[in-house]
Amino acid sequence: METLKAIGVGVIHVRVSASAPGKITLFGEHAVVYGKPAIVMAINRRIRVELSRRNDGRLVIDLPDISVKGVRLTVNLAGGSSMEALDSGSAASYALQALKLASEKFGGDLGLDVKIESSMPVGAGLGTSAALSVATLAAYAALQGFEPTREALAKMGREVEVAVQGSSSGMDAAAVAYGGAILYRHVKGDAQIERLSFGERIILAVGYTERVLPTSESVKLVSKIFSKHNSTVIRVLDAIGELVLEARRALETDDIKGVGELMNINHGLLYALGVSTPRVEQIVQVARGAGALGSKLTGGGMGGSVVCICPDNNTLESVVSAIRIAGYTAFGVTEDRYGVMLEGKS
């Protein structure tokens, strides 16, 4: 597999595949929208995108099982081209927007077959929209003979998310583009990214339930609370920001018990912001009862995923089993160090 290098023009290809990992937000979601730091880690679950040129000018997006409710796919291709979308939904919206942006940046037309596969649930707070956007951008750039830097792909990934969702901190796009674990802050339009090196030493489980609202709506929900109870919510966001920095110290000194305690506190603050649900709360409590040192919602909330930190692999198995017995999806995750990757060209 090839890593992405600096921008340069090379051979134009007929078929290219690329992939990008999902991510978990360990600390700081929602507060990151207000300029606070967050800790996010790429995980060993990926979305893969394969692009193949067509001769008839049509754009055909094939998403075998990646459709998500709640987002309408709108197509408006120039030049009289037509589009055929199979099982379209939220994922197709991100793919289409990424393709439009990539064609503007790198030239070419959108006469393409697009095949998308995912090894993680979509719309679960695991960064699938960012992974899809960044993988699509990387694949299209390579198809045209370009190899953008990770920084460029992260910035373009944020542009895609803003176009589809209306807003984005850029954290997810940075996480899936770079891989590994990062401390992320977005201040006055600039992304500040610092790589962290604890990911291989922590043992994590993820529990999942269907989401009530997409991330864009949960962000709006917090914004309304922020406007109504400004001074109180500012203190909550400040507390999350301070907690993130304390969590960084705990992670880098292998204070796993402390990490778990801070996860529990972070979850309580997110609950106070109104982004949890009864099913998320059940997963959180089941995980703690099965031995997790800490558990919290991860991502936008309102359903979606819960991340749980475990002291050892036996506890990991117990936590995953307990969440499944409770009726939810669960699996272990590890750090992905590679980020977005090109997987094949012809």
N, C-alpha and C positions, 0 to 999 in steps of 0.2 A: 504494500500500500504506500501511496505517496503523500507526503505532507505538502502543505501549500506554501509556496515561496513568494518572493516579491513580484509585483506586477510586471508582466512582460508579454509580448505578443509572440506566439509560436504557431504550431500547426493547428489548423482548424479540423475538428474531428466530426465523425458521423454519429458516434454513440459515446456517452460519458455517464459514469455513475459516481455518486458521492454520498457520504453519510455524515451525520452529526449526532452527538449524544444528547440524551435528556439531561436534566439537572434536578437537584434538590436544593432548596433554600434552607440552609441550616438555621440561620438567624437573620432577622431584619426585613422580611417582606412587609409590604405596605409602607413602613417607615422610609424605605429607600426611595419611594416616590417623592418624599419631602426632604431629600438631600441627606438622609442619614446613611451610615454604612450598612452593608449587608455581607454575609458570608454565604457563598453559593458554591456548589461542587457538581461537576459533570459526573454522570453515572454510566454504568456499563449497559445501558439500554439505548438503542439507536433507531433513528429514522433514516431510511435509504431512499435515494431518488435516482432514477435512471432516465436520462433524456436521449431520445433518438430522433434524428431528422426525418421529416416527411416530405414528400414531393408535391402534395396537394394543397399545402398552405393551411391545413387544419391543425388545431391544437386539441389533442385528446388526452385528458387527464384520467388516469386509472387509479382509483383508491379502493382496493378490494374490501377493506373493513375499517376505514379510517374516517368515516363520516361522523360529524358531531352535530347535535341539534342546536338550533338557536342562531345560526349565522347564515345569511342568504348569499348565495354565489351570484355575482353580477358579472357579466362578460360584455366587453365593448372593445372589440379588436378592430384596428384600423385596416384600411385597404380591402374591405369587403370580405375578410376571412370569416369563416364560421368556426364554431367550437362545439365539440361533443364532450360532455363531462359524465363520467360514470360514477354513481353513488356520491354525488357532489354534496358538499357541506362546508364546515368551517375549514377543514384542511385544504380543500380546493381553493378557498379564498386566499389563504396565505401563499399557496403555490402559484396561483395566477398573479398575485401582486408581485411576488419575487421575480417571476418571469418577465413581467412588464418592466420592472426596475432594471433587471439585468440586461434586457434588450436595449434599453436607453443608454446604459453605461458601456456595454460591450458590442453593440451593433447586432446585426442579424435579424431574422424574422422569427415568428412564433409558430412556424409550421413544425410541430413536434409531437411525438408520443412521450408522455410523462407517466412513469410507473413509480408509485410510492408505496413503501412497506414500512411498518412500524413494529418494534418488539416491545412497545409499552402502550398503556392505555392513553388515548388522546383526550385532551381537555381535563387532565387529572392534576394539574399543577406541577407537572414534571418537565415543563419547557418544550413541549412537543411543537408548538407553533413556531418557536424560535429555531428549534432543530430543523424543522421542515424548511423554514425560510432560508436559513444559512446553507443547508445542504443543496437546496435548489439554486441559490446564487452561485455557489462554488461549481456546481455541475455545469450551469449555463456558461459561466466564465471560461471554464476549461474547454467546453464545446467550441467556443469562439477563439481559443488559443491564448487565453489569459489565465494567470494564476495570482489572484489578489492575495494580499497579506491577510492575516487573521484580523488585524485591526480594521482593515477595510471591510471585510465580511461582517464583522460585528456591527460596524456603523450602518452598513446597508441593511443588515437584519433588523436593526432598530427602526430604520425607515419603513420597512415592510410592516412591522408591528404597528407603528403609528398610523400608517395608511389604513390598516384593517380595523384596529381597535380604537383609534382616536388618540391614544397616548401610550407611552412605554418608557420605562426608566432606562432600557437598554441592557439591564443586568442579565436577562436570560440569553440574549444574543451573544453577549460577551462570554458567558460561561460555556456555551456550546461551541463557540468558535475557538476559544483558547484551550478548553479541556482543563482537567485538574481542579483545584480549589482556588478561589480568589476572594479577596476582600474588594468589594465594589462600592463605589460612591459616584453619584451623578449630580454635579453641582454646576449651575449656570450654563448648562449645555455641554459641559465637558465630562467625559467618563474618566474616573480615576480607578485604575486596576492594579492591584498588588497580588502577586502569586503567593500562595500559602502551601505549606508542605506537610500536612498532617493526614491527608486523605487515606493513605494506605494503612493507617494505624487505627482507624475507627470501624466499628462493626455496626451496620445499619440495616434496618428493615423498613419497608414501606407498606402501609395499608391504604386501601383505596375504596372510596364510595363515589357514586355518581354525583356530579355537581348540580347545585340548584341554580347557580348563576355563573356566567363566564367571568374571567378575570376583569375584563373591562367594566362590567357592572359592579363587581365587588369593590373596585377602585372608586367608582362613583359613589357607592354607599359610604365608604370611609370619608370621602370628600364632603358629603352632606353632613356627616357627624362632625367633621372638622369645622365646617362653617357654623354649625349650630352651637357647638360647645368648644369654641376655639381654644381658650386658655387651658381647659382641662385636657383636651386631646393633644395639645402641644406638649404637655408634661408626659403623657403616655408615649408619644413619639420620641421625646428626649430620653425617656427611660429605656426604650428599645435600642436607641443609638448607643447609650452607655453599655447596655447589656451585650451588644455585639462586640465591643472592644474587650470586654471582660471574657467573653466566650473565646475570642481569638487567643488570649493568653492561656486559657484553660486547654484549648486544643493543642497549642504548640508546646505545652508542658506535660501533655498526656494525662491531664486531670480529667479523666473520663466521667467520674462521679460528678465533678463540678459542671462539666458540659451538660450532663443530664439534668441537673438542677436548674441550670440556666435555660434549657429547652422548656422545662415546665413553666418557668416564669414567663418566657417569651409567649408561650401558648396562652397563658392567662391574660396577658396584655392584648393579644390578638382577639381573644374572646370578648374582652372589654370593648374592642373596636367594632364588634358585631359581625365578624366574618366567619364564625364557626357555625356548626349546625348540630342537632342532636346525634346524627350518625357519626360525625367527626368526633364528637365528645365520647361516644361509645368506643370507637377505635382507640382513642387516647387512653381511656381508662382500662380497656382490655389489655393493651400493650403493657401498661405499668403493672397491672395485676399479674402478668406473665413474666415479669422480671426486667422489663426495660428500665434503664436508669432515667430515661426522660423520653417524652413524646410530645409532638406538637404538629399542628397543621403546617403544611409547606406549600408555598405558592399563594394564589389569590384567595383560597378558602371558599366558603359557601359550598361545602362538599370537597371532592377531590382527594388529595393524598395527605397522609400523616406520616412523618418520619420519626423513627424510634431508634435510639442509641442503646446498644446492648453491651454487657461486660465481656461476653465470650460467645463462641459459635453455638454452644448448647442453648444458651438463652435466646439467641437469634432464632433457632429452630422452634423453641417454645413460643416465642412471640408471633412468628409467622403462623404457626399452627392455631394458636388461640384466636387470632384475627380471622382466620379462615373459618373456624368453628362458629364464630359469631356471625358469619354470613357475608364476609367481605373478601375482596381480593387482597392478597399479601405476597410479598416476595422480598428476598434479600437483595441489596445493591452494594456495589463497590465503586471506587473511584475510577473514572475514565480519564487517562492522562493525555489522550491523543487529540481531542477536539475534532473539528471538522476534517474530513479526509477524502481525497480522491481515491476511488477503489478500482477504476478501470477506464480505459480509453481505447477507441478503435476508429 
